[in-house]
Amino acid sequence: MNIHEYTSELASRLAVRKFFIYAFAASLGVNLILAGGIVAMEDKSRVVVLPAEPSKSFWMDDKTVSPEYLEQMSSYLVQLALNNSPETFEHNMTQLLKYADPEKRGDIELMLLKQGRQMKSSNSSTSFIPQSVEVLPRSMKVAVSGNVRQFIGNVLTSTTQKCWTLQFRYAGTRLWVQSMHETNCKKPFENSSKKEA
């Protein structure tokens, strides 16, 4: 083998090696820049959620939820609490308690059990027809007003306008109801006449 061929072959192999080293270094540099950008980037994503029976779309992100979501959840929870008969009460209470804040679950459960005992003792059922919903998004409070119709058997015994105020807490992509109570329809967010559960 000729020394000239040997040095030529060695030079070409070193050039190929040098090319791959530079390509690897450039790839590593680009990956580090991209990783730094991903770490520094603040997540601004929102999830658009459609309920089982959507009447409005709503969103939630890592810090809060839309007023529409508070409105939809409040209407749903109040209907679970007030659309009841002795036969459906247990199921509706179980469904509602899935949304109860773990720290406040006992209070909400006691309020519902009291309502259930009254319903079973009188063998009555109630139907709630919501008419309006007022939302305070910053404090996560919602007032739902509507007519509560009470039946004994098939006979309508009363129709009363009632207002319920709900307090929510949003934590870890989960919306919890902290309290539900009947309130004054003219001033639903006032604390003075609160029968809290």
NORCOR-V45549 format. One line per field, one symbol per residue. psi: psi as a letter, one per 40 degrees, with the letter a starting at -180 (. if undefined). A space follows every 10 residues. Layout:
psi=???
This chain:
psi=hidddddddd dddddddddd dddddddddd ddddddddde hhhfiihhhh idgheiiiii aediiidddd dddddddddd degiiddedd ddddddedeh hddedddddd dddddddddd defiiihhhi dihhhgddef ihhhiahhhh ihbehhdihh hihhhhhihh hffhhhhdih iiihddgdeh edfhgi.
